[in-house]
Amino acid sequence: MKQRTFLTTLALFLLFFNLGIFIVSVAMFKDTVKRAEDRSLGEHYFIASALIKDIKAVESRGTKIDGSLSSLLQPYSYLSGDNKVGLAFYKNNQLIYSSKDTDVQRSNFLIPPSNGNRLVTIRKVDKKTYVIVSGKLPSPYASYTLVYQYDTTEAINSWSDLKNLLFIAGFVLSVLLALGLLLVLNRIFRPLKQITQTSKDIANGAYETRLSISGHDELTEMSHSFNYMAEEIQRHMTELKDAADKKQQFVDNFAHELRTPLTAIYGYAEYMQKAVLSEDDRLSALNYIMSESRRLQTVAYQLLELANLQNNQITFEELKVSGLFEAVRQTLYGKLSGKDVQIEFHSQIETIRGDFCLMESMLINLLDNAIRACSKGGHIIVNAAKEAGRKTISVRDNGKGMTPEVLAQITEPFYRGEKSRNRSDGGAGLGLSLCKQITSSHNAELSFSSRPGEGTTAKITFTTQ
């Protein structure tokens, strides 16, 4: 494209530039010839007029003019003073006087029209250019013809030298223009080269590559658009990669979750089949099988609940916060037995909008995690309040806390910050995933803040209430 632009622009410039030089040269040539013709016509008229007066003066003295013509014409041959003028005088087309070479005069002599008009001719003889004016004298001297010859070779040569100088200057200017045009096009097309190279880099996987931007022209706007497109591509690719990683992590974690209880069930079943067991051993093995079966059942139910939340719309209703807290307290009563953990419920708001069962399930999951995180003497505070004009429910514990790395992934399905602790407590790793989905279905936001050794705070912020 750059080469086509360069050649087209240069060709158009050369065409119009040289055409302009040609037109100027032709105009100058015509002007040179016109001035030479005007001068020749003027001097021919002057000489013819003066010659008639001289002839009449000679005739008035009774002298025949044929013998006096040479002496009459000779002074006029020196009018120019530079030997550029030649005169010839004819009577009935017969040369009777010539100030120049007779052959030259004859070779350039043209018979003027009989109506008294003068004939102007330009002839080139022996590398010289002449303007020749021929005209008959007025009556009663119409048999006489005066021929005026002017050597305009010097003017024509000056025009030719100027014409050559113009074309040489045009050639030099064309070369300079070609170089300048090449530099300008290189500068103009440099961003396009960068875009091409950057596109190839992005196509090869270097999604972070960007164009350097400078200036405020159309190419700068295009570079901005290209960088924006590259950022969007990189963002989408990152999202796709993250989604693929999460799916793979989900499959790996799910397989791990299934493998542990299935292995235990199979092991105890095989043990019961092959070994001779006492009644106590048999009951113990059955209890293990039932426990692991319940774990599988819990996983299945929670996965089903996640699917239902993603595919179904919930029905919103006004919920009394006090009634919701009381239902949660009753549900957790059994979990707290035998554990030295205290839960406090506080409410500065009366109602929230949502689904009672889902909100109860979410709070139970959050509190269940808080109970597991607390050691003996643990303290958990559940608080419903209004912050910055938005209703919130927070669950704060003084348990072990979490690192930022764990905090960033706790809502992923089957993710376990401490696998051994959660599995021993019967967790499936889906509770916080459910909480995240429930808050999303309620147009709310679920956020966590935590520090190791200082506890964790889970906050639900209702953005539309």
C-alpha positions as CSV (number, residue, x, y, z in Angstrom):
1,M,0.0,0.0,0.0
2,K,2.8,2.4,0.9
3,Q,4.5,1.7,-2.5
4,R,1.3,2.3,-4.4
5,T,0.7,5.5,-2.6
6,F,4.3,6.7,-3.1
7,L,4.3,5.9,-6.9
8,T,0.8,7.3,-7.5
9,T,1.6,10.6,-5.6
10,L,5.0,10.9,-7.3
11,A,3.5,10.2,-10.7
12,L,0.7,12.7,-10.3
13,F,3.2,15.4,-9.1
14,L,5.6,14.8,-12.0
15,L,2.8,14.8,-14.5
16,F,1.3,18.1,-13.3
17,F,4.7,19.7,-12.5
18,N,6.2,19.0,-15.9
19,L,3.0,19.9,-17.6
20,G,3.2,23.2,-15.8
21,I,6.8,23.7,-16.9
22,F,5.8,22.8,-20.5
23,I,2.9,25.3,-20.5
24,V,5.1,28.0,-19.0
25,S,7.8,27.3,-21.6
26,V,5.3,27.4,-24.5
27,A,3.9,30.7,-23.2
28,M,7.4,32.1,-22.9
29,F,8.3,31.0,-26.4
30,K,5.1,32.6,-27.8
31,D,5.9,35.8,-25.9
32,T,9.5,35.8,-27.3
33,V,8.3,35.3,-30.9
34,K,5.5,37.8,-30.5
35,R,7.9,40.5,-29.3
36,A,10.2,39.8,-32.2
37,E,7.3,39.9,-34.6
38,D,6.0,43.2,-33.2
39,R,9.5,44.7,-33.3
40,S,10.0,43.6,-36.9
41,L,6.6,44.9,-38.0
42,G,7.2,48.2,-36.3
43,E,10.6,48.7,-37.9
44,H,9.4,47.5,-41.3
45,Y,6.6,50.1,-41.1
46,F,9.0,52.8,-40.0
47,I,11.5,52.0,-42.8
48,A,8.8,51.8,-45.5
49,S,7.3,55.1,-44.5
50,A,10.6,56.8,-44.4
51,L,11.7,55.3,-47.7
52,I,8.6,56.6,-49.4
53,K,9.4,60.1,-48.2
54,D,12.9,59.7,-49.5
55,I,11.7,58.4,-52.9
56,K,9.3,61.3,-53.2
57,A,12.1,63.8,-52.3
58,V,14.4,62.3,-55.0
59,E,11.6,62.4,-57.6
60,S,10.9,66.0,-56.7
61,R,14.4,66.9,-57.8
62,G,13.8,65.1,-61.1
63,T,16.1,62.2,-60.4
64,K,15.3,58.6,-61.3
65,I,15.0,56.5,-58.1
66,D,16.3,53.2,-59.5
67,G,19.9,54.4,-59.4
68,S,19.4,56.0,-56.0
69,L,17.7,53.1,-54.1
70,S,21.0,51.6,-52.8
71,S,22.0,54.9,-51.3
72,L,18.6,55.5,-49.9
73,L,18.3,52.0,-48.3
74,Q,21.8,51.7,-46.9
75,P,21.3,54.0,-43.9
76,Y,18.4,51.9,-42.7
77,S,20.5,48.7,-42.6
78,Y,22.3,50.1,-39.6
79,L,19.3,50.9,-37.5
80,S,19.7,48.0,-35.1
81,G,23.4,48.7,-34.6
82,D,24.2,45.0,-33.9
83,N,24.1,43.5,-37.3
84,K,20.9,41.6,-36.6
85,V,18.8,43.5,-39.3
86,G,18.9,42.8,-43.0
87,L,17.0,44.6,-45.7
88,A,16.1,43.6,-49.3
89,F,14.3,45.6,-51.9
90,Y,12.5,44.1,-54.8
91,K,11.0,45.5,-58.0
92,N,8.5,43.3,-59.7
93,N,9.9,40.4,-57.7
94,Q,13.5,41.1,-58.9
95,L,16.1,41.8,-56.2
96,I,17.5,45.3,-56.6
97,Y,19.1,45.7,-53.2
98,S,20.2,43.6,-50.3
99,S,22.2,44.4,-47.2
100,K,22.8,40.7,-46.5
101,D,23.7,37.6,-48.5
102,T,21.5,37.6,-51.5
103,D,20.9,33.9,-51.3
104,V,19.6,34.2,-47.8
105,Q,17.2,36.9,-48.8
106,R,16.0,35.0,-51.8
107,S,15.6,31.8,-49.9
108,N,13.5,33.6,-47.2
109,F,11.6,35.9,-49.5
110,L,7.9,35.3,-49.7
111,I,5.6,37.2,-51.9
112,P,3.3,39.4,-49.8
113,P,-0.4,39.5,-50.4
114,S,-1.6,42.0,-53.1
115,N,-4.1,43.7,-50.7
116,G,-1.4,45.7,-49.1
117,N,-1.1,43.5,-45.9
118,R,2.3,42.5,-44.8
119,L,3.5,38.9,-44.5
120,V,5.4,37.8,-41.3
121,T,7.4,34.6,-41.6
122,I,9.7,32.8,-39.2
123,R,12.4,30.8,-40.9
124,K,15.4,28.9,-39.6
125,V,18.5,29.0,-41.9
126,D,21.9,27.7,-41.0
127,K,21.0,27.2,-37.3
128,K,19.8,30.8,-37.1
129,T,16.2,31.9,-36.6
130,Y,14.9,34.9,-38.5
131,V,11.7,36.9,-38.4
132,I,11.0,38.1,-42.0
133,V,8.5,40.8,-42.8
134,S,7.7,41.4,-46.4
135,G,5.3,44.1,-47.7
136,K,4.6,46.1,-50.8
137,L,4.9,49.8,-50.8
138,P,1.7,51.7,-51.2
139,S,0.7,53.2,-54.6
140,P,2.1,54.5,-56.8
141,Y,5.0,52.3,-55.7
142,A,3.2,49.0,-55.5
143,S,5.7,47.4,-57.8
144,Y,8.3,47.7,-55.0
145,T,8.5,45.1,-52.2
146,L,10.5,45.8,-49.0
147,V,11.7,42.8,-47.0
148,Y,12.8,43.2,-43.4
149,Q,14.9,40.4,-41.8
150,Y,15.5,40.3,-38.0
151,D,17.9,37.7,-36.4
152,T,16.1,36.5,-33.3
153,T,18.5,33.6,-32.6
154,E,19.8,35.1,-29.4
155,A,16.3,35.5,-27.9
156,I,15.3,31.9,-29.0
157,N,18.5,30.5,-27.5
158,S,17.9,32.4,-24.2
159,W,14.4,30.9,-24.1
160,S,15.8,27.4,-24.8
161,D,18.4,27.8,-22.0
162,L,15.7,29.0,-19.6
163,K,13.5,26.1,-20.6
164,N,16.3,23.6,-20.0
165,L,17.0,25.3,-16.7
166,L,13.4,24.9,-15.7
167,F,13.4,21.2,-16.6
168,I,16.7,20.6,-14.7
169,A,15.2,22.4,-11.7
170,G,12.1,20.3,-12.1
171,F,14.1,17.1,-12.1
172,V,16.1,18.2,-9.0
173,L,12.8,19.2,-7.2
174,S,11.2,15.9,-8.2
175,V,14.1,14.0,-6.7
176,L,13.9,16.0,-3.5
177,L,10.1,15.6,-3.4
178,A,10.5,11.8,-3.9
179,L,12.9,11.6,-0.9
180,G,10.6,13.9,1.2
181,L,7.5,11.9,0.2
182,L,9.3,8.7,1.1
183,L,10.2,10.0,4.5
184,V,6.6,11.4,5.1
185,L,5.0,8.1,4.0
186,N,7.4,6.1,6.2
187,R,6.3,8.3,9.1
188,I,2.6,8.0,8.2
189,F,2.7,4.3,7.7
190,R,4.9,3.5,10.7
191,P,1.8,3.1,13.0
192,L,0.3,0.7,10.4
193,K,3.5,-1.4,10.6
194,Q,3.3,-1.3,14.4
195,I,-0.4,-2.4,14.2
196,T,0.5,-5.2,11.9
197,Q,3.4,-6.4,14.1
198,T,1.3,-6.0,17.3
199,S,-1.6,-8.0,15.7
200,K,0.9,-10.8,14.9
201,D,2.2,-10.7,18.4
202,I,-1.3,-10.9,19.9
203,A,-2.2,-13.7,17.4
204,N,0.8,-15.6,18.8
205,G,-0.4,-15.3,22.3
206,A,1.3,-12.1,23.6
207,Y,-2.0,-10.6,24.7
208,E,-0.3,-7.9,26.8
209,T,1.3,-6.2,23.8
210,R,0.1,-2.7,23.2
211,L,0.7,0.1,20.7
212,S,2.7,3.2,21.7
213,I,0.5,6.2,21.2
214,S,1.6,9.8,20.4
215,G,-0.1,12.7,18.6
216,H,-3.7,13.6,18.1
217,D,-4.5,12.6,14.5
218,E,-6.7,9.8,13.0
219,L,-4.0,7.2,13.3
220,T,-3.8,8.0,17.1
221,E,-7.5,7.4,17.4
222,M,-7.1,4.2,15.5
223,S,-4.3,3.2,17.9
224,H,-6.5,4.0,20.9
225,S,-9.2,1.8,19.4
226,F,-6.8,-1.0,18.7
227,N,-5.4,-0.9,22.2
228,Y,-9.0,-1.0,23.6
229,M,-9.7,-4.0,21.4
230,A,-6.5,-5.7,22.6
231,E,-7.5,-5.0,26.2
232,E,-11.0,-6.5,25.6
233,I,-9.5,-9.5,23.9
234,Q,-7.0,-10.0,26.8
235,R,-9.8,-9.6,29.3
236,H,-12.0,-12.1,27.5
237,M,-9.1,-14.6,27.2
238,T,-8.4,-14.2,30.9
239,E,-12.0,-14.7,31.8
240,L,-12.1,-17.8,29.5
241,K,-8.9,-19.1,31.1
242,D,-10.2,-18.5,34.6
243,A,-13.5,-20.1,33.7
244,A,-11.7,-23.1,32.3
245,D,-9.4,-23.3,35.4
246,K,-12.5,-23.1,37.7
247,K,-14.2,-25.8,35.8
248,Q,-11.1,-28.0,36.0
249,Q,-10.8,-27.3,39.7
250,F,-14.5,-28.1,40.2
251,V,-14.1,-31.4,38.4
252,D,-10.9,-32.2,40.4
253,N,-12.5,-31.2,43.7
254,F,-15.8,-33.0,42.9
255,A,-13.9,-36.2,42.0
256,H,-11.9,-35.9,45.3
257,E,-15.1,-35.3,47.3
258,L,-16.7,-38.4,45.8
259,R,-13.6,-40.6,46.1
260,T,-13.2,-40.3,49.8
261,P,-16.7,-41.4,50.9
262,L,-17.0,-44.0,48.1
263,T,-13.6,-45.5,49.1
264,A,-14.8,-45.6,52.8
265,I,-18.1,-47.2,51.9
266,Y,-16.5,-49.8,49.6
267,G,-13.9,-50.6,52.2
268,Y,-16.3,-51.1,55.1
269,A,-18.7,-53.1,52.8
270,E,-15.8,-55.4,51.7
271,Y,-14.7,-55.7,55.4
272,M,-18.2,-56.7,56.4
273,Q,-18.4,-59.2,53.5
274,K,-15.1,-61.0,54.1
275,A,-14.5,-60.7,57.8
276,V,-16.3,-62.4,60.7
277,L,-17.5,-59.5,62.8
278,S,-19.0,-59.1,66.2
279,E,-22.2,-57.2,66.5
280,D,-20.4,-54.1,67.7
281,D,-18.0,-54.1,64.8
282,R,-20.8,-54.6,62.4
283,L,-22.8,-51.7,63.8
284,S,-19.6,-49.5,63.8
285,A,-19.0,-50.4,60.1
286,L,-22.6,-49.6,59.3
287,N,-22.4,-46.3,61.0
288,Y,-19.4,-45.4,58.9
289,I,-21.2,-46.4,55.8
290,M,-24.3,-44.4,56.8
291,S,-22.1,-41.3,57.6
292,E,-20.3,-41.4,54.3
293,S,-23.6,-42.0,52.5
294,R,-25.1,-38.9,54.2
295,R,-22.1,-36.9,53.0
296,L,-22.8,-38.0,49.4
297,Q,-26.4,-37.1,49.9
298,T,-25.5,-33.7,51.2
299,V,-23.3,-33.0,48.2
300,A,-26.1,-34.1,45.8
301,Y,-28.7,-31.9,47.6
302,Q,-26.4,-28.9,47.6
303,L,-25.5,-29.3,43.9
304,L,-29.2,-29.6,43.2
305,E,-29.9,-26.5,45.2
306,L,-27.2,-24.6,43.3
307,A,-28.7,-25.6,40.0
308,N,-32.2,-24.6,41.1
309,L,-30.9,-21.1,42.2
310,Q,-29.2,-20.6,38.8
311,N,-32.3,-21.6,36.8
312,N,-35.3,-20.4,38.8
313,Q,-36.6,-17.0,39.9
314,I,-37.2,-16.5,43.6
315,T,-40.3,-14.8,45.1
316,F,-39.6,-11.7,47.2
317,E,-41.6,-10.9,50.3
318,E,-41.2,-8.7,53.3
319,L,-39.3,-10.7,56.0
320,K,-39.1,-9.7,59.7
321,V,-35.5,-9.8,60.7
322,S,-36.3,-10.8,64.2
323,G,-38.3,-13.9,63.0
324,L,-35.5,-14.8,60.6
325,F,-32.9,-14.6,63.4
326,E,-35.1,-16.7,65.7
327,A,-35.5,-19.5,63.1
328,V,-31.7,-19.5,62.6
329,R,-31.1,-19.7,66.3
330,Q,-33.5,-22.7,66.7
331,T,-31.8,-24.5,63.8
332,L,-28.3,-24.0,65.2
333,Y,-29.3,-25.0,68.7
334,G,-28.3,-28.6,68.2
335,K,-24.9,-27.7,66.6
336,L,-24.0,-25.5,69.5
337,S,-24.5,-28.3,72.1
338,G,-21.2,-29.4,73.5
339,K,-19.3,-26.4,71.9
340,D,-18.2,-23.5,74.0
341,V,-19.3,-20.9,71.3
342,Q,-21.6,-18.0,72.0
343,I,-23.8,-16.4,69.3
344,E,-25.4,-12.9,69.7
345,F,-28.1,-11.5,67.4
346,H,-28.6,-7.7,67.0
347,S,-30.9,-5.9,64.7
348,Q,-31.3,-2.2,63.9
349,I,-33.7,-2.8,61.0
350,E,-37.1,-4.4,61.1
351,T,-37.5,-6.0,57.6
352,I,-35.7,-7.1,54.5
353,R,-37.1,-8.3,51.2
354,G,-36.3,-11.9,50.1
355,D,-37.1,-15.6,50.3
356,F,-37.3,-16.8,53.9
357,C,-36.0,-20.3,53.3
358,L,-33.1,-19.1,51.2
359,M,-32.1,-16.4,53.6
360,E,-32.3,-18.8,56.5
361,S,-30.1,-21.3,54.6
362,M,-27.6,-18.6,53.8
363,L,-27.3,-17.5,57.4
364,I,-27.0,-21.1,58.7
365,N,-24.2,-21.8,56.2
366,L,-22.3,-18.6,57.3
367,L,-22.8,-19.4,61.0
368,D,-21.9,-23.0,60.4
369,N,-18.5,-21.8,59.0
370,A,-18.1,-19.3,61.8
371,I,-18.7,-22.0,64.4
372,R,-16.1,-24.3,62.8
373,A,-13.6,-21.5,62.8
374,C,-14.0,-20.7,66.5
375,S,-12.2,-22.6,69.2
376,K,-13.5,-22.9,72.8
377,G,-14.8,-19.6,74.1
378,G,-15.5,-18.4,70.6
379,H,-17.8,-15.4,70.1
380,I,-20.0,-14.8,67.1
381,I,-22.1,-11.6,66.4
382,V,-24.9,-11.5,63.9
383,N,-25.9,-7.9,63.2
384,A,-28.6,-6.4,60.9
385,A,-28.1,-2.7,60.3
386,K,-28.1,0.1,57.7
387,E,-24.8,1.3,56.4
388,A,-24.5,4.2,53.8
389,G,-28.2,3.9,53.1
390,R,-28.1,0.2,52.4
391,K,-29.4,-2.7,54.6
392,T,-26.8,-5.2,55.6
393,I,-26.5,-8.4,57.6
394,S,-23.0,-9.3,59.0
395,V,-21.6,-12.4,60.7
396,R,-18.5,-11.7,62.6
397,D,-16.4,-14.3,64.5
398,N,-13.2,-14.2,66.5
399,G,-12.0,-17.5,65.1
400,K,-8.8,-18.5,63.2
401,G,-9.2,-16.1,60.4
402,M,-8.0,-16.7,56.8
403,T,-5.1,-15.6,54.6
404,P,-5.8,-13.4,51.5
405,E,-5.1,-16.4,49.3
406,V,-7.8,-18.5,51.0
407,L,-10.2,-15.5,51.2
408,A,-10.1,-15.0,47.4
409,Q,-11.3,-18.6,46.7
410,I,-13.7,-19.5,49.5
411,T,-16.8,-19.2,47.4
412,E,-15.6,-21.6,44.8
413,P,-17.4,-25.0,44.7
414,F,-15.6,-27.7,46.7
415,Y,-12.8,-25.3,47.8
416,R,-11.4,-26.1,51.2
417,G,-9.1,-23.7,53.0
418,E,-8.4,-26.5,55.5
419,K,-9.5,-29.8,54.0
420,S,-9.0,-32.0,57.0
421,R,-11.0,-29.7,59.3
422,N,-13.9,-29.3,57.0
423,R,-14.2,-33.0,56.0
424,S,-14.0,-34.1,59.6
425,D,-16.9,-31.7,60.4
426,G,-18.9,-33.1,57.5
427,G,-18.6,-30.1,55.2
428,A,-18.8,-30.6,51.4
429,G,-17.2,-27.4,50.4
430,L,-20.4,-26.1,48.8
431,G,-21.8,-23.9,51.6
432,L,-20.3,-20.6,50.6
433,S,-21.0,-21.3,47.0
434,L,-24.6,-21.5,47.9
435,C,-24.4,-18.3,49.9
436,K,-22.9,-16.5,47.0
437,Q,-25.6,-17.7,44.7
438,I,-28.3,-16.8,47.2
439,T,-27.0,-13.3,47.6
440,S,-26.8,-12.9,43.8
441,S,-30.4,-14.0,43.4
442,H,-31.4,-11.4,46.0
443,N,-29.5,-8.6,44.1
444,A,-27.1,-8.4,47.0
445,E,-23.4,-8.6,47.5
446,L,-21.5,-11.0,49.7
447,S,-18.1,-9.9,50.9
448,F,-15.5,-11.2,53.4
449,S,-12.8,-9.6,55.4
450,S,-10.4,-11.6,57.6
451,R,-7.0,-11.7,59.1
452,P,-5.2,-14.8,60.4
453,G,-5.7,-15.1,64.2
454,E,-8.2,-12.2,64.3
455,G,-11.4,-13.7,62.9
456,T,-13.6,-13.3,59.9
457,T,-16.5,-11.0,58.9
458,A,-19.0,-12.0,56.3
459,K,-21.3,-9.2,55.1
460,I,-24.4,-9.3,53.0
461,T,-25.2,-5.9,51.4
462,F,-28.6,-5.5,49.8
463,T,-28.1,-3.1,46.9
464,T,-31.8,-2.6,45.9
465,Q,-33.4,-2.2,49.3
